[in-house]
Amino acid sequence: MKRKHIVIAGVGFAGLNAYKSLPRWISRSADITLIDQKNHFLFTPLLHEVASASLDDMSVVEPFRDIIRPSHTFIQGFVDRIDPEKNTLYLDEKEIPYDILVSSFGSTTNTFGIKGVDEYSFTLKTLEDAVVLRNHCIDIFEKASQIENNEERKKLLSFVIVGGGPTGVELAGEFSELFFKTLVRKHKNIHPRDISLTLVNAGPSLLSTFPKRLQDYAENTLRLKNVIVHNNFFVTEVQKEALLVQDGNFLDAHTIVWTAGVRAQELNLSGVEAQYQQGKIVVDPNLLVSGSHNIFAAGDMSFLENEEGGLPMTAQVAKQQGIHIAKNIGNLIKGKELRSFSYKESGVLASLGFLDAVASIGKVKFMGFPAWILWRAIYLFNFSSWKKRFRVLIDWIFNAFTGRETTRL
Ligand SMILES: Cc1cc2nc3c(=O)[nH]c(=O)nc-3n(C[C@H](O)[C@H](O)[C@H](O)COP(=O)(O)OP(=O)(O)OC[C@H]3O[C@@H](n4cnc5c(N)ncnc54)[C@H](O)[C@@H]3O)c2cc1C
């Protein structure tokens, strides 16, 4: 039998787990190529810790060349389009033929078409975003410490995070630690009352997918940590140093961080009438792109119909789908019937800064320190190598005793 060429394009949570879960006989008997625009896997759930100087940027990435087996191929490049009729993928002028393709390009920041978001706000989706944001915050404190005028200093030290989902909440908790505990102590002429940190949320409560008790706990905890929380606050425009709200009011802020949502990366399938829902490519229950016999799609970019109108865009879903696709690739090669995917949610978690978090696992709800320990343990074990687990653990322990690293890079 001709050796199959399996291509995994987009190596995030879905693509990496598909690769790692391929049965050993496939790893040995097929040609396997991984393609990504970056040369590393990014562990997004800890990006807010990079942005808030709690973790080093190198701690949340793993180079693909440390992960893949020597007999397999990694190509760094940007996939422009896929031609399913020719079984070919186009990458920076190169043509890559495939027998089986896993496409998992993830998502990008969603501005919902709101004017000014791109121009006037920071985002938190890539490692570069996190580093830029961390540098910016450190710069702002340096500048503010030289300002004599109280009002001007307060203006410079006003921060707003838009988005009351896990990313916004986690970032608010960590920013609170960085601003009110770390940076304030390092700048003798900045007083905590000079700083305003606001979290605005379009819905009626933070963490909308969490149980009510945990939502309330999260909101109260953030307020105790000096975070001003505004619910039912619908941003209609972002301007330079201000947000325009639905009721016509303005909220001034020198720094605006947009964490209000993501949208699927588009899959450019030439010559095929692919179906899309919510901007995502529709997959059948086996996770094959609908109408295709050899292109799987997974993670944030794919849409699988279910009673709730699609699965959430989370790493948990992407990981489970990647593992499932690996099994179905085996079935496809052996000519066996493919198996339908069913998602099993293992729980929801969000940190609220140092030693505090909320977690709901099955019927059990955790808050405070136990949730925080659980949160850290779960994330630690989600890294694929022991090297990274140790590095993150050492960063956490070291920073707990010595404080955050506030060097401006
Ligand atoms: C700040 C933040 C915090 C988060 N926290 C959590 C959390 O705590 N828990 C949770 O479950 N989820 C969390 N998520 C969501 C989670 O990151 C995503 O749901 C998950 O990464 C989706 O996996 P994926 O494989 O679909 O995409 P990704 O992991 O984003 O991977 C996509 C890959 O495709 C590559 N790529 C994209 N386009 C191209 C192209 N054209 N050519 C080549 N390569 C390409 C990218 O470089 C990337 O490596 C968070 C997301 C963010 C941004």
The ligand as an SDF file (V2000), in Angstrom:
LIG
                    3D

 53 58  0  0  0  0  0  0  0  0999 V2000
   -5.9290   34.7110   26.3270 C   0  0  0  0  0  0  0  0  0  0  0  0
   -6.6770   33.4200   26.1100 C   0  0  0  0  0  0  0  0  0  0  0  0
   -6.9530   32.5990   27.1900 C   0  0  0  0  0  0  0  0  0  0  0  0
   -7.6340   31.3970   27.0120 C   0  0  0  0  0  0  0  0  0  0  0  0
   -7.8990   30.6140   28.1160 N   0  0  0  0  0  0  0  0  0  0  0  0
   -8.5180   29.4330   27.9500 C   0  0  0  0  0  0  0  0  0  0  0  0
   -8.7450   28.5780   29.0680 C   0  0  0  0  0  0  0  0  0  0  0  0
   -8.3790   28.9150   30.1900 O   0  0  0  0  0  0  0  0  0  0  0  0
   -9.3570   27.3820   28.8470 N   0  0  0  0  0  0  0  0  0  0  0  0
   -9.7610   26.9950   27.6020 C   0  0  0  0  0  0  0  0  0  0  0  0
  -10.3080   25.8850   27.4620 O   0  0  0  0  0  0  0  0  0  0  0  0
   -9.5750   27.7810   26.5340 N   0  0  0  0  0  0  0  0  0  0  0  0
   -8.9510   28.9860   26.6590 C   0  0  0  0  0  0  0  0  0  0  0  0
   -8.7550   29.7910   25.5750 N   0  0  0  0  0  0  0  0  0  0  0  0
   -9.2640   29.3630   24.2670 C   0  0  0  0  0  0  0  0  0  0  0  0
   -8.2700   28.4020   23.5980 C   0  0  0  0  0  0  0  0  0  0  0  0
   -7.0150   29.0320   23.4840 O   0  0  0  0  0  0  0  0  0  0  0  0
   -8.7560   28.0500   22.2030 C   0  0  0  0  0  0  0  0  0  0  0  0
  -10.0760   27.5770   22.2590 O   0  0  0  0  0  0  0  0  0  0  0  0
   -7.8540   26.9770   21.6170 C   0  0  0  0  0  0  0  0  0  0  0  0
   -6.5430   27.4720   21.4610 O   0  0  0  0  0  0  0  0  0  0  0  0
   -8.3890   26.5100   20.2640 C   0  0  0  0  0  0  0  0  0  0  0  0
   -7.5240   25.5600   19.7480 O   0  0  0  0  0  0  0  0  0  0  0  0
   -7.2790   25.4700   18.1800 P   0  0  0  0  0  0  0  0  0  0  0  0
   -6.3890   24.3060   17.9640 O   0  0  0  0  0  0  0  0  0  0  0  0
   -8.5780   25.5270   17.4680 O   0  0  0  0  0  0  0  0  0  0  0  0
   -6.5430   26.8410   17.8210 O   0  0  0  0  0  0  0  0  0  0  0  0
   -5.1450   27.4060   18.3170 P   0  0  0  0  0  0  0  0  0  0  0  0
   -4.7230   26.7650   19.5830 O   0  0  0  0  0  0  0  0  0  0  0  0
   -5.2810   28.8800   18.3040 O   0  0  0  0  0  0  0  0  0  0  0  0
   -4.1460   26.9710   17.1780 O   0  0  0  0  0  0  0  0  0  0  0  0
   -4.2500   27.4270   15.8650 C   0  0  0  0  0  0  0  0  0  0  0  0
   -2.8830   27.3170   15.2090 C   0  0  0  0  0  0  0  0  0  0  0  0
   -3.0170   27.5760   13.8230 O   0  0  0  0  0  0  0  0  0  0  0  0
   -1.9600   28.4150   13.3870 C   0  0  0  0  0  0  0  0  0  0  0  0
   -2.4300   29.1080   12.1970 N   0  0  0  0  0  0  0  0  0  0  0  0
   -3.5060   29.9320   12.1000 C   0  0  0  0  0  0  0  0  0  0  0  0
   -3.6910   30.3150   10.8220 N   0  0  0  0  0  0  0  0  0  0  0  0
   -2.7080   29.7300   10.1050 C   0  0  0  0  0  0  0  0  0  0  0  0
   -2.3680   29.7210    8.7230 C   0  0  0  0  0  0  0  0  0  0  0  0
   -3.1080   30.3360    7.8090 N   0  0  0  0  0  0  0  0  0  0  0  0
   -1.2660   29.0270    8.3220 N   0  0  0  0  0  0  0  0  0  0  0  0
   -0.5080   28.3470    9.2350 C   0  0  0  0  0  0  0  0  0  0  0  0
   -0.8150   28.2980   10.5490 N   0  0  0  0  0  0  0  0  0  0  0  0
   -1.8890   28.9660   10.9660 C   0  0  0  0  0  0  0  0  0  0  0  0
   -1.6930   29.3110   14.5890 C   0  0  0  0  0  0  0  0  0  0  0  0
   -0.3740   29.8300   14.5300 O   0  0  0  0  0  0  0  0  0  0  0  0
   -1.9070   28.3470   15.7570 C   0  0  0  0  0  0  0  0  0  0  0  0
   -0.7090   27.7150   16.1450 O   0  0  0  0  0  0  0  0  0  0  0  0
   -8.0630   31.0020   25.7180 C   0  0  0  0  0  0  0  0  0  0  0  0
   -7.7760   31.8200   24.6230 C   0  0  0  0  0  0  0  0  0  0  0  0
   -7.0770   33.0160   24.8140 C   0  0  0  0  0  0  0  0  0  0  0  0
   -6.7830   33.8800   23.6220 C   0  0  0  0  0  0  0  0  0  0  0  0
  1  2  1  0
  2  3  1  0
  2 52  2  0
  3  4  2  0
  4  5  1  0
  4 50  1  0
  5  6  2  0
  6  7  1  0
  6 13  1  0
  7  8  2  0
  7  9  1  0
  9 10  1  0
 10 11  2  0
 10 12  1  0
 12 13  2  0
 13 14  1  0
 14 15  1  0
 14 50  1  0
 15 16  1  0
 16 17  1  0
 16 18  1  0
 18 19  1  0
 18 20  1  0
 20 21  1  0
 20 22  1  0
 22 23  1  0
 23 24  1  0
 24 25  2  0
 24 26  1  0
 24 27  1  0
 27 28  1  0
 28 29  2  0
 28 30  1  0
 28 31  1  0
 31 32  1  0
 32 33  1  0
 33 34  1  0
 33 48  1  0
 34 35  1  0
 35 36  1  0
 35 46  1  0
 36 37  1  0
 36 45  1  0
 37 38  2  0
 38 39  1  0
 39 40  1  0
 39 45  2  0
 40 41  1  0
 40 42  2  0
 42 43  1  0
 43 44  2  0
 44 45  1  0
 46 47  1  0
 46 48  1  0
 48 49  1  0
 50 51  2  0
 51 52  1  0
 52 53  1  0
M  END
$$$$
